[in-house]
């Protein structure tokens, strides 16, 4: 997959690991020099990947407070 990553201006550096849904590679964004981990999702796991992106987005302060202050919790 390294040629595809290069074409998106990311430099593939090394393989980091493999999970159930895909492989993870360490890359550098050549326009910002930022180091990133890129997960290449296996075919057939598109929906799972979308769920994972939702989970990794930080919740808002309001969302966290609504959990802490929920009337059913002591
Ligand atoms: N941001 C990261 N930095 C360094 N290594 C990472 C990073 N993300 C993933 N890895 C490596 O890639 C491996 C696979 O990650 P991935 O998220 O695909 O699977 P997992 O969460 O370990 O397991 P599963 O897919 O079963 O949930 C990890 O075990 C880890 O070694």
PDB file of the backbone (N, CA, C, O) and the ligand in Angstrom, with CONECT records:
HET    LIG  A 101      31
ATOM      1  N   UNK A   1       0.803  -1.207   0.000  1.00  0.00           N
ATOM      2  CA  UNK A   1       0.000   0.000   0.000  1.00  0.00           C
ATOM      3  C   UNK A   1       0.846   1.272   0.000  1.00  0.00           C
ATOM      4  O   UNK A   1       0.282   2.364  -0.055  1.00  0.00           O
ATOM      5  N   UNK A   2       2.185   1.175   0.060  1.00  0.00           N
ATOM      6  CA  UNK A   2       2.988   2.377   0.254  1.00  0.00           C
ATOM      7  C   UNK A   2       2.862   3.343  -0.919  1.00  0.00           C
ATOM      8  O   UNK A   2       2.928   4.554  -0.708  1.00  0.00           O
ATOM      9  N   UNK A   3       2.685   2.855  -2.148  1.00  0.00           N
ATOM     10  CA  UNK A   3       2.609   3.778  -3.281  1.00  0.00           C
ATOM     11  C   UNK A   3       1.353   4.635  -3.188  1.00  0.00           C
ATOM     12  O   UNK A   3       1.373   5.806  -3.564  1.00  0.00           O
ATOM     13  N   UNK A   4       0.251   4.054  -2.685  1.00  0.00           N
ATOM     14  CA  UNK A   4      -0.979   4.846  -2.546  1.00  0.00           C
ATOM     15  C   UNK A   4      -0.803   5.937  -1.489  1.00  0.00           C
ATOM     16  O   UNK A   4      -1.251   7.067  -1.680  1.00  0.00           O
ATOM     17  N   UNK A   5      -0.140   5.589  -0.358  1.00  0.00           N
ATOM     18  CA  UNK A   5       0.072   6.591   0.688  1.00  0.00           C
ATOM     19  C   UNK A   5       0.967   7.713   0.179  1.00  0.00           C
ATOM     20  O   UNK A   5       0.731   8.882   0.484  1.00  0.00           O
ATOM     21  N   UNK A   6       1.990   7.367  -0.591  1.00  0.00           N
ATOM     22  CA  UNK A   6       2.884   8.403  -1.122  1.00  0.00           C
ATOM     23  C   UNK A   6       2.116   9.351  -2.022  1.00  0.00           C
ATOM     24  O   UNK A   6       2.359  10.557  -2.011  1.00  0.00           O
ATOM     25  N   UNK A   7       1.181   8.808  -2.810  1.00  0.00           N
ATOM     26  CA  UNK A   7       0.444   9.647  -3.755  1.00  0.00           C
ATOM     27  C   UNK A   7      -0.459  10.634  -3.016  1.00  0.00           C
ATOM     28  O   UNK A   7      -0.913  11.611  -3.612  1.00  0.00           O
ATOM     29  N   UNK A   8      -0.724  10.401  -1.747  1.00  0.00           N
ATOM     30  CA  UNK A   8      -1.521  11.356  -0.962  1.00  0.00           C
ATOM     31  C   UNK A   8      -0.610  12.227  -0.096  1.00  0.00           C
ATOM     32  O   UNK A   8      -1.045  12.754   0.928  1.00  0.00           O
ATOM     33  N   UNK A   9       0.609  12.375  -0.490  1.00  0.00           N
ATOM     34  CA  UNK A   9       1.626  13.180   0.167  1.00  0.00           C
ATOM     35  C   UNK A   9       1.900  12.729   1.604  1.00  0.00           C
ATOM     36  O   UNK A   9       2.258  13.544   2.454  1.00  0.00           O
ATOM     37  N   UNK A  10       1.733  11.436   1.871  1.00  0.00           N
ATOM     38  CA  UNK A  10       2.146  10.868   3.154  1.00  0.00           C
ATOM     39  C   UNK A  10       3.326   9.933   2.872  1.00  0.00           C
ATOM     40  O   UNK A  10       3.275   9.143   1.930  1.00  0.00           O
ATOM     41  N   UNK A  11       4.366  10.014   3.664  1.00  0.00           N
ATOM     42  CA  UNK A  11       5.508   9.137   3.475  1.00  0.00           C
ATOM     43  C   UNK A  11       5.378   7.946   4.420  1.00  0.00           C
ATOM     44  O   UNK A  11       5.375   8.111   5.640  1.00  0.00           O
ATOM     45  N   UNK A  12       5.272   6.754   3.853  1.00  0.00           N
ATOM     46  CA  UNK A  12       5.172   5.541   4.656  1.00  0.00           C
ATOM     47  C   UNK A  12       6.515   5.275   5.322  1.00  0.00           C
ATOM     48  O   UNK A  12       7.543   5.265   4.644  1.00  0.00           O
ATOM     49  N   UNK A  13       6.529   5.060   6.631  1.00  0.00           N
ATOM     50  CA  UNK A  13       7.793   4.788   7.317  1.00  0.00           C
ATOM     51  C   UNK A  13       7.916   3.341   7.753  1.00  0.00           C
ATOM     52  O   UNK A  13       8.873   2.656   7.393  1.00  0.00           O
ATOM     53  N   UNK A  14       6.940   2.873   8.535  1.00  0.00           N
ATOM     54  CA  UNK A  14       7.024   1.465   8.934  1.00  0.00           C
ATOM     55  C   UNK A  14       5.669   0.945   9.371  1.00  0.00           C
ATOM     56  O   UNK A  14       4.753   1.698   9.698  1.00  0.00           O
ATOM     57  N   UNK A  15       5.583  -0.371   9.362  1.00  0.00           N
ATOM     58  CA  UNK A  15       4.377  -1.074   9.783  1.00  0.00           C
ATOM     59  C   UNK A  15       4.310  -1.062  11.308  1.00  0.00           C
ATOM     60  O   UNK A  15       5.293  -1.414  11.961  1.00  0.00           O
ATOM     61  N   UNK A  16       3.162  -0.660  11.902  1.00  0.00           N
ATOM     62  CA  UNK A  16       3.052  -0.600  13.371  1.00  0.00           C
ATOM     63  C   UNK A  16       2.340  -1.822  13.944  1.00  0.00           C
ATOM     64  O   UNK A  16       2.728  -2.332  14.995  1.00  0.00           O
ATOM     65  N   UNK A  17       1.314  -2.286  13.267  1.00  0.00           N
ATOM     66  CA  UNK A  17       0.592  -3.429  13.818  1.00  0.00           C
ATOM     67  C   UNK A  17      -0.655  -3.742  13.026  1.00  0.00           C
ATOM     68  O   UNK A  17      -0.993  -3.049  12.066  1.00  0.00           O
ATOM     69  N   UNK A  18      -1.335  -4.798  13.440  1.00  0.00           N
ATOM     70  CA  UNK A  18      -2.529  -5.237  12.726  1.00  0.00           C
ATOM     71  C   UNK A  18      -3.616  -5.559  13.730  1.00  0.00           C
ATOM     72  O   UNK A  18      -3.358  -6.235  14.727  1.00  0.00           O
ATOM     73  N   UNK A  19      -4.835  -5.084  13.482  1.00  0.00           N
ATOM     74  CA  UNK A  19      -5.971  -5.406  14.332  1.00  0.00           C
ATOM     75  C   UNK A  19      -6.983  -6.223  13.537  1.00  0.00           C
ATOM     76  O   UNK A  19      -6.712  -6.659  12.418  1.00  0.00           O
ATOM     77  N   UNK A  20      -8.134  -6.417  14.128  1.00  0.00           N
ATOM     78  CA  UNK A  20      -9.174  -7.218  13.478  1.00  0.00           C
ATOM     79  C   UNK A  20      -9.618  -6.582  12.166  1.00  0.00           C
ATOM     80  O   UNK A  20      -9.925  -7.284  11.203  1.00  0.00           O
ATOM     81  N   UNK A  21      -9.652  -5.237  12.128  1.00  0.00           N
ATOM     82  CA  UNK A  21     -10.295  -4.555  10.998  1.00  0.00           C
ATOM     83  C   UNK A  21      -9.325  -3.961   9.991  1.00  0.00           C
ATOM     84  O   UNK A  21      -9.755  -3.429   8.968  1.00  0.00           O
ATOM     85  N   UNK A  22      -8.013  -4.042  10.260  1.00  0.00           N
ATOM     86  CA  UNK A  22      -7.078  -3.479   9.295  1.00  0.00           C
ATOM     87  C   UNK A  22      -5.654  -3.420   9.819  1.00  0.00           C
ATOM     88  O   UNK A  22      -5.347  -3.902  10.909  1.00  0.00           O
ATOM     89  N   UNK A  23      -4.785  -2.810   9.002  1.00  0.00           N
ATOM     90  CA  UNK A  23      -3.370  -2.682   9.350  1.00  0.00           C
ATOM     91  C   UNK A  23      -3.049  -1.223   9.622  1.00  0.00           C
ATOM     92  O   UNK A  23      -3.658  -0.325   9.042  1.00  0.00           O
ATOM     93  N   UNK A  24      -2.073  -0.990  10.522  1.00  0.00           N
ATOM     94  CA  UNK A  24      -1.724   0.374  10.909  1.00  0.00           C
ATOM     95  C   UNK A  24      -0.258   0.634  10.531  1.00  0.00           C
ATOM     96  O   UNK A  24       0.621  -0.181  10.809  1.00  0.00           O
ATOM     97  N   UNK A  25      -0.018   1.771   9.900  1.00  0.00           N
ATOM     98  CA  UNK A  25       1.338   2.125   9.486  1.00  0.00           C
ATOM     99  C   UNK A  25       1.701   3.503  10.025  1.00  0.00           C
ATOM    100  O   UNK A  25       0.854   4.393  10.105  1.00  0.00           O
ATOM    101  N   UNK A  26       2.973   3.672  10.396  1.00  0.00           N
ATOM    102  CA  UNK A  26       3.455   4.996  10.803  1.00  0.00           C
ATOM    103  C   UNK A  26       3.828   5.768   9.543  1.00  0.00           C
ATOM    104  O   UNK A  26       4.551   5.255   8.689  1.00  0.00           O
ATOM    105  N   UNK A  27       3.336   6.999   9.428  1.00  0.00           N
ATOM    106  CA  UNK A  27       3.580   7.808   8.236  1.00  0.00           C
ATOM    107  C   UNK A  27       3.876   9.238   8.648  1.00  0.00           C
ATOM    108  O   UNK A  27       3.599   9.643   9.777  1.00  0.00           O
ATOM    109  N   UNK A  28       4.439   9.993   7.726  1.00  0.00           N
ATOM    110  CA  UNK A  28       4.664  11.424   7.950  1.00  0.00           C
ATOM    111  C   UNK A  28       3.899  12.203   6.892  1.00  0.00           C
ATOM    112  O   UNK A  28       3.978  11.899   5.701  1.00  0.00           O
ATOM    113  N   UNK A  29       3.159  13.206   7.337  1.00  0.00           N
ATOM    114  CA  UNK A  29       2.478  14.103   6.402  1.00  0.00           C
ATOM    115  C   UNK A  29       3.541  15.037   5.831  1.00  0.00           C
ATOM    116  O   UNK A  29       4.089  15.876   6.546  1.00  0.00           O
ATOM    117  N   UNK A  30       3.827  14.886   4.541  1.00  0.00           N
ATOM    118  CA  UNK A  30       4.953  15.619   3.954  1.00  0.00           C
ATOM    119  C   UNK A  30       4.703  17.120   3.880  1.00  0.00           C
ATOM    120  O   UNK A  30       5.657  17.893   3.789  1.00  0.00           O
ATOM    121  N   UNK A  31       3.446  17.552   3.917  1.00  0.00           N
ATOM    122  CA  UNK A  31       3.218  19.001   3.856  1.00  0.00           C
ATOM    123  C   UNK A  31       3.367  19.664   5.218  1.00  0.00           C
ATOM    124  O   UNK A  31       3.655  20.859   5.288  1.00  0.00           O
ATOM    125  N   UNK A  32       3.173  18.896   6.332  1.00  0.00           N
ATOM    126  CA  UNK A  32       3.276  19.503   7.664  1.00  0.00           C
ATOM    127  C   UNK A  32       4.406  18.891   8.497  1.00  0.00           C
ATOM    128  O   UNK A  32       4.721  19.395   9.575  1.00  0.00           O
ATOM    129  N   UNK A  33       5.018  17.803   8.005  1.00  0.00           N
ATOM    130  CA  UNK A  33       6.040  17.051   8.741  1.00  0.00           C
ATOM    131  C   UNK A  33       5.498  16.372   9.994  1.00  0.00           C
ATOM    132  O   UNK A  33       6.270  15.946  10.853  1.00  0.00           O
ATOM    133  N   UNK A  34       4.176  16.269  10.103  1.00  0.00           N
ATOM    134  CA  UNK A  34       3.531  15.679  11.278  1.00  0.00           C
ATOM    135  C   UNK A  34       3.561  14.149  11.170  1.00  0.00           C
ATOM    136  O   UNK A  34       3.266  13.588  10.115  1.00  0.00           O
ATOM    137  N   UNK A  35       3.925  13.477  12.282  1.00  0.00           N
ATOM    138  CA  UNK A  35       3.894  12.012  12.309  1.00  0.00           C
ATOM    139  C   UNK A  35       2.478  11.554  12.612  1.00  0.00           C
ATOM    140  O   UNK A  35       1.839  12.070  13.530  1.00  0.00           O
ATOM    141  N   UNK A  36       1.988  10.599  11.856  1.00  0.00           N
ATOM    142  CA  UNK A  36       0.622  10.110  12.062  1.00  0.00           C
ATOM    143  C   UNK A  36       0.605   8.586  11.966  1.00  0.00           C
ATOM    144  O   UNK A  36       1.497   7.980  11.373  1.00  0.00           O
ATOM    145  N   UNK A  37      -0.415   7.981  12.555  1.00  0.00           N
ATOM    146  CA  UNK A  37      -0.663   6.552  12.360  1.00  0.00           C
ATOM    147  C   UNK A  37      -1.840   6.436  11.400  1.00  0.00           C
ATOM    148  O   UNK A  37      -2.895   7.027  11.633  1.00  0.00           O
ATOM    149  N   UNK A  38      -1.664   5.681  10.328  1.00  0.00           N
ATOM    150  CA  UNK A  38      -2.742   5.526   9.344  1.00  0.00           C
ATOM    151  C   UNK A  38      -3.234   4.088   9.386  1.00  0.00           C
ATOM    152  O   UNK A  38      -2.453   3.142   9.282  1.00  0.00           O
ATOM    153  N   UNK A  39      -4.549   3.943   9.542  1.00  0.00           N
ATOM    154  CA  UNK A  39      -5.127   2.594   9.536  1.00  0.00           C
ATOM    155  C   UNK A  39      -5.736   2.307   8.169  1.00  0.00           C
ATOM    156  O   UNK A  39      -6.590   3.054   7.690  1.00  0.00           O
ATOM    157  N   UNK A  40      -5.293   1.229   7.551  1.00  0.00           N
ATOM    158  CA  UNK A  40      -5.858   0.804   6.267  1.00  0.00           C
ATOM    159  C   UNK A  40      -6.907  -0.256   6.577  1.00  0.00           C
ATOM    160  O   UNK A  40      -6.592  -1.358   7.025  1.00  0.00           O
ATOM    161  N   UNK A  41      -8.165   0.109   6.327  1.00  0.00           N
ATOM    162  CA  UNK A  41      -9.283  -0.752   6.703  1.00  0.00           C
ATOM    163  C   UNK A  41      -9.464  -1.874   5.683  1.00  0.00           C
ATOM    164  O   UNK A  41      -9.458  -1.633   4.476  1.00  0.00           O
ATOM    165  N   UNK A  42      -9.624  -3.104   6.178  1.00  0.00           N
ATOM    166  CA  UNK A  42      -9.863  -4.247   5.288  1.00  0.00           C
ATOM    167  C   UNK A  42     -11.203  -4.096   4.582  1.00  0.00           C
ATOM    168  O   UNK A  42     -12.131  -3.489   5.117  1.00  0.00           O
ATOM    169  N   UNK A  43     -11.296  -4.646   3.392  1.00  0.00           N
ATOM    170  CA  UNK A  43     -12.563  -4.628   2.666  1.00  0.00           C
ATOM    171  C   UNK A  43     -13.675  -5.232   3.513  1.00  0.00           C
ATOM    172  O   UNK A  43     -13.477  -6.251   4.175  1.00  0.00           O
ATOM    173  N   UNK A  44     -14.851  -4.595   3.490  1.00  0.00           N
ATOM    174  CA  UNK A  44     -16.006  -5.157   4.189  1.00  0.00           C
ATOM    175  C   UNK A  44     -16.194  -4.598   5.586  1.00  0.00           C
ATOM    176  O   UNK A  44     -17.162  -4.939   6.265  1.00  0.00           O
ATOM    177  N   UNK A  45     -15.251  -3.717   6.038  1.00  0.00           N
ATOM    178  CA  UNK A  45     -15.377  -3.171   7.393  1.00  0.00           C
ATOM    179  C   UNK A  45     -15.630  -1.659   7.375  1.00  0.00           C
ATOM    180  O   UNK A  45     -15.294  -0.962   8.332  1.00  0.00           O
ATOM    181  N   UNK A  46     -16.223  -1.154   6.287  1.00  0.00           N
ATOM    182  CA  UNK A  46     -16.427   0.296   6.167  1.00  0.00           C
ATOM    183  C   UNK A  46     -17.285   0.855   7.295  1.00  0.00           C
ATOM    184  O   UNK A  46     -16.974   1.914   7.839  1.00  0.00           O
ATOM    185  N   UNK A  47     -18.362   0.156   7.653  1.00  0.00           N
ATOM    186  CA  UNK A  47     -19.257   0.660   8.701  1.00  0.00           C
ATOM    187  C   UNK A  47     -18.550   0.681  10.049  1.00  0.00           C
ATOM    188  O   UNK A  47     -18.706   1.622  10.828  1.00  0.00           O
ATOM    189  N   UNK A  48     -17.765  -0.373  10.320  1.00  0.00           N
ATOM    190  CA  UNK A  48     -17.022  -0.435  11.577  1.00  0.00           C
ATOM    191  C   UNK A  48     -16.049   0.742  11.667  1.00  0.00           C
ATOM    192  O   UNK A  48     -15.879   1.335  12.732  1.00  0.00           O
ATOM    193  N   UNK A  49     -15.413   1.072  10.544  1.00  0.00           N
ATOM    194  CA  UNK A  49     -14.464   2.183  10.532  1.00  0.00           C
ATOM    195  C   UNK A  49     -15.178   3.483  10.849  1.00  0.00           C
ATOM    196  O   UNK A  49     -14.650   4.311  11.591  1.00  0.00           O
ATOM    197  N   UNK A  50     -16.367   3.677  10.302  1.00  0.00           N
ATOM    198  CA  UNK A  50     -17.120   4.912  10.577  1.00  0.00           C
ATOM    199  C   UNK A  50     -17.451   4.998  12.070  1.00  0.00           C
ATOM    200  O   UNK A  50     -17.362   6.073  12.663  1.00  0.00           O
ATOM    201  N   UNK A  51     -17.834   3.868  12.679  1.00  0.00           N
ATOM    202  CA  UNK A  51     -18.140   3.855  14.117  1.00  0.00           C
ATOM    203  C   UNK A  51     -16.900   4.233  14.914  1.00  0.00           C
ATOM    204  O   UNK A  51     -16.983   4.982  15.887  1.00  0.00           O
ATOM    205  N   UNK A  52     -15.739   3.706  14.494  1.00  0.00           N
ATOM    206  CA  UNK A  52     -14.503   3.963  15.249  1.00  0.00           C
ATOM    207  C   UNK A  52     -14.147   5.446  15.174  1.00  0.00           C
ATOM    208  O   UNK A  52     -13.675   6.009  16.161  1.00  0.00           O
ATOM    209  N   UNK A  53     -14.361   6.087  14.029  1.00  0.00           N
ATOM    210  CA  UNK A  53     -14.081   7.516  13.889  1.00  0.00           C
ATOM    211  C   UNK A  53     -14.979   8.302  14.833  1.00  0.00           C
ATOM    212  O   UNK A  53     -14.533   9.261  15.464  1.00  0.00           O
ATOM    213  N   UNK A  54     -16.257   7.893  14.932  1.00  0.00           N
ATOM    214  CA  UNK A  54     -17.186   8.586  15.854  1.00  0.00           C
ATOM    215  C   UNK A  54     -16.686   8.467  17.283  1.00  0.00           C
ATOM    216  O   UNK A  54     -16.703   9.450  18.024  1.00  0.00           O
ATOM    217  N   UNK A  55     -16.234   7.269  17.688  1.00  0.00           N
ATOM    218  CA  UNK A  55     -15.796   7.045  19.068  1.00  0.00           C
ATOM    219  C   UNK A  55     -14.549   7.857  19.365  1.00  0.00           C
ATOM    220  O   UNK A  55     -14.398   8.367  20.475  1.00  0.00           O
ATOM    221  N   UNK A  56     -13.637   7.989  18.382  1.00  0.00           N
ATOM    222  CA  UNK A  56     -12.380   8.673  18.664  1.00  0.00           C
ATOM    223  C   UNK A  56     -12.512  10.191  18.649  1.00  0.00           C
ATOM    224  O   UNK A  56     -11.563  10.892  19.002  1.00  0.00           O
ATOM    225  N   UNK A  57     -13.695  10.725  18.237  1.00  0.00           N
ATOM    226  CA  UNK A  57     -13.888  12.171  18.306  1.00  0.00           C
ATOM    227  C   UNK A  57     -14.174  12.556  19.754  1.00  0.00           C
ATOM    228  O   UNK A  57     -15.054  11.957  20.371  1.00  0.00           O
ATOM    229  N   UNK A  58     -13.458  13.541  20.323  1.00  0.00           N
ATOM    230  CA  UNK A  58     -13.687  13.881  21.725  1.00  0.00           C
ATOM    231  C   UNK A  58     -15.099  14.409  21.959  1.00  0.00           C
ATOM    232  O   UNK A  58     -15.590  15.216  21.169  1.00  0.00           O
ATOM    233  N   UNK A  59     -15.768  13.962  23.042  1.00  0.00           N
ATOM    234  CA  UNK A  59     -17.107  14.474  23.327  1.00  0.00           C
ATOM    235  C   UNK A  59     -17.042  15.930  23.779  1.00  0.00           C
ATOM    236  O   UNK A  59     -16.019  16.364  24.310  1.00  0.00           O
ATOM    237  N   UNK A  60     -18.109  16.682  23.579  1.00  0.00           N
ATOM    238  CA  UNK A  60     -18.135  18.080  24.012  1.00  0.00           C
ATOM    239  C   UNK A  60     -18.263  18.142  25.530  1.00  0.00           C
ATOM    240  O   UNK A  60     -18.677  17.168  26.161  1.00  0.00           O
ATOM    241  N   UNK A  61     -17.911  19.278  26.116  1.00  0.00           N
ATOM    242  CA  UNK A  61     -18.046  19.466  27.567  1.00  0.00           C
ATOM    243  C   UNK A  61     -19.510  19.302  27.971  1.00  0.00           C
ATOM    244  O   UNK A  61     -19.799  18.689  28.999  1.00  0.00           O
ATOM    245  N   UNK A  62     -20.437  19.840  27.177  1.00  0.00           N
ATOM    246  CA  UNK A  62     -21.870  19.707  27.488  1.00  0.00           C
ATOM    247  C   UNK A  62     -22.285  18.247  27.542  1.00  0.00           C
ATOM    248  O   UNK A  62     -23.056  17.843  28.412  1.00  0.00           O
ATOM    249  N   UNK A  63     -21.763  17.446  26.593  1.00  0.00           N
ATOM    250  CA  UNK A  63     -22.129  16.023  26.557  1.00  0.00           C
ATOM    251  C   UNK A  63     -21.608  15.320  27.806  1.00  0.00           C
ATOM    252  O   UNK A  63     -22.307  14.485  28.379  1.00  0.00           O
ATOM    253  N   UNK A  64     -20.375  15.651  28.240  1.00  0.00           N
ATOM    254  CA  UNK A  64     -19.813  15.027  29.444  1.00  0.00           C
ATOM    255  C   UNK A  64     -20.594  15.445  30.687  1.00  0.00           C
ATOM    256  O   UNK A  64     -20.905  14.610  31.536  1.00  0.00           O
ATOM    257  N   UNK A  65     -20.915  16.749  30.798  1.00  0.00           N
ATOM    258  CA  UNK A  65     -21.662  17.237  31.966  1.00  0.00           C
ATOM    259  C   UNK A  65     -23.043  16.599  32.032  1.00  0.00           C
ATOM    260  O   UNK A  65     -23.532  16.300  33.121  1.00  0.00           O
ATOM    261  N   UNK A  66     -23.677  16.386  30.883  1.00  0.00           N
ATOM    262  CA  UNK A  66     -25.024  15.805  30.901  1.00  0.00           C
ATOM    263  C   UNK A  66     -24.977  14.375  31.428  1.00  0.00           C
ATOM    264  O   UNK A  66     -25.960  13.892  31.989  1.00  0.00           O
ATOM    265  N   UNK A  67     -23.824  13.680  31.251  1.00  0.00           N
ATOM    266  CA  UNK A  67     -23.680  12.334  31.816  1.00  0.00           C
ATOM    267  C   UNK A  67     -23.462  12.416  33.319  1.00  0.00           C
ATOM    268  O   UNK A  67     -24.101  11.700  34.090  1.00  0.00           O
ATOM    269  N   UNK A  68     -22.542  13.308  33.735  1.00  0.00           N
ATOM    270  CA  UNK A  68     -22.199  13.430  35.158  1.00  0.00           C
ATOM    271  C   UNK A  68     -23.414  13.895  35.963  1.00  0.00           C
ATOM    272  O   UNK A  68     -23.648  13.436  37.081  1.00  0.00           O
ATOM    273  N   UNK A  69     -24.179  14.810  35.374  1.00  0.00           N
ATOM    274  CA  UNK A  69     -25.308  15.413  36.098  1.00  0.00           C
ATOM    275  C   UNK A  69     -26.633  14.706  35.808  1.00  0.00           C
ATOM    276  O   UNK A  69     -27.704  15.227  36.119  1.00  0.00           O
ATOM    277  N   UNK A  70     -26.549  13.514  35.209  1.00  0.00           N
ATOM    278  CA  UNK A  70     -27.785  12.823  34.843  1.00  0.00           C
ATOM    279  C   UNK A  70     -28.615  12.523  36.086  1.00  0.00           C
ATOM    280  O   UNK A  70     -28.071  12.022  37.070  1.00  0.00           O
ATOM    281  N   UNK A  71     -29.936  12.817  36.073  1.00  0.00           N
ATOM    282  CA  UNK A  71     -30.767  12.643  37.271  1.00  0.00           C
ATOM    283  C   UNK A  71     -30.827  11.198  37.774  1.00  0.00           C
ATOM    284  O   UNK A  71     -31.096  10.980  38.956  1.00  0.00           O
ATOM    285  N   UNK A  72     -30.584  10.212  36.914  1.00  0.00           N
ATOM    286  CA  UNK A  72     -30.647   8.819  37.370  1.00  0.00           C
ATOM    287  C   UNK A  72     -29.352   8.335  38.006  1.00  0.00           C
ATOM    288  O   UNK A  72     -29.278   7.212  38.506  1.00  0.00           O
ATOM    289  N   UNK A  73     -28.318   9.200  37.985  1.00  0.00           N
ATOM    290  CA  UNK A  73     -27.042   8.802  38.588  1.00  0.00           C
ATOM    291  C   UNK A  73     -26.853   9.505  39.915  1.00  0.00           C
ATOM    292  O   UNK A  73     -27.247  10.661  40.066  1.00  0.00           O
ATOM    293  N   UNK A  74     -26.241   8.805  40.903  1.00  0.00           N
ATOM    294  CA  UNK A  74     -25.983   9.438  42.199  1.00  0.00           C
ATOM    295  C   UNK A  74     -24.603  10.095  42.190  1.00  0.00           C
ATOM    296  O   UNK A  74     -24.194  10.684  43.191  1.00  0.00           O
TER     297      UNK A  74
HETATM  298  N1  LIG A 101      -1.703   5.518  17.036  1.00  0.00           N
HETATM  299  C1  LIG A 101      -0.958   4.422  17.076  1.00  0.00           C
HETATM  300  N2  LIG A 101       0.350   4.492  17.395  1.00  0.00           N
HETATM  301  C2  LIG A 101       1.128   3.394  17.439  1.00  0.00           C
HETATM  302  N3  LIG A 101       0.691   2.147  17.161  1.00  0.00           N
HETATM  303  C3  LIG A 101      -0.599   2.013  16.857  1.00  0.00           C
HETATM  304  C4  LIG A 101      -1.500   3.123  16.786  1.00  0.00           C
HETATM  305  N4  LIG A 101      -2.733   2.666  16.448  1.00  0.00           N
HETATM  306  C5  LIG A 101      -2.590   1.337  16.323  1.00  0.00           C
HETATM  307  N5  LIG A 101      -1.321   0.920  16.556  1.00  0.00           N
HETATM  308  C6  LIG A 101      -0.796  -0.455  16.472  1.00  0.00           C
HETATM  309  O1  LIG A 101      -1.547  -1.158  15.495  1.00  0.00           O
HETATM  310  C7  LIG A 101      -2.180  -2.296  16.090  1.00  0.00           C
HETATM  311  C8  LIG A 101      -3.554  -2.487  15.467  1.00  0.00           C
HETATM  312  O2  LIG A 101      -4.385  -1.414  15.855  1.00  0.00           O
HETATM  313  P1  LIG A 101      -5.946  -1.499  15.663  1.00  0.00           P
HETATM  314  O3  LIG A 101      -6.551  -0.244  16.183  1.00  0.00           O
HETATM  315  O4  LIG A 101      -6.217  -1.853  14.232  1.00  0.00           O
HETATM  316  O5  LIG A 101      -6.385  -2.766  16.461  1.00  0.00           O
HETATM  317  P2  LIG A 101      -6.626  -3.028  18.002  1.00  0.00           P
HETATM  318  O6  LIG A 101      -7.406  -1.885  18.574  1.00  0.00           O
HETATM  319  O7  LIG A 101      -5.290  -3.348  18.631  1.00  0.00           O
HETATM  320  O8  LIG A 101      -7.479  -4.336  17.958  1.00  0.00           O
HETATM  321  P3  LIG A 101      -8.918  -4.576  17.291  1.00  0.00           P
HETATM  322  O9  LIG A 101      -8.818  -4.270  15.813  1.00  0.00           O
HETATM  323  O10 LIG A 101      -9.172  -6.034  17.513  1.00  0.00           O
HETATM  324  O11 LIG A 101      -9.880  -3.656  17.988  1.00  0.00           O
HETATM  325  C9  LIG A 101      -2.221  -1.994  17.566  1.00  0.00           C
HETATM  326  O12 LIG A 101      -2.237  -3.146  18.342  1.00  0.00           O
HETATM  327  C10 LIG A 101      -0.945  -1.193  17.773  1.00  0.00           C
HETATM  328  O13 LIG A 101       0.154  -2.079  17.890  1.00  0.00           O
CONECT  298  299
CONECT  299  298  300  304
CONECT  300  299  301
CONECT  301  300  302
CONECT  302  301  303
CONECT  303  302  304  307
CONECT  304  299  303  305
CONECT  305  304  306
CONECT  306  305  307
CONECT  307  303  306  308
CONECT  308  307  309  327
CONECT  309  308  310
CONECT  310  309  311  325
CONECT  311  310  312
CONECT  312  311  313
CONECT  313  312  314  315  316
CONECT  314  313
CONECT  315  313
CONECT  316  313  317
CONECT  317  316  318  319  320
CONECT  318  317
CONECT  319  317
CONECT  320  317  321
CONECT  321  320  322  323  324
CONECT  322  321
CONECT  323  321
CONECT  324  321
CONECT  325  310  326  327
CONECT  326  325
CONECT  327  308  325  328
CONECT  328  327
END
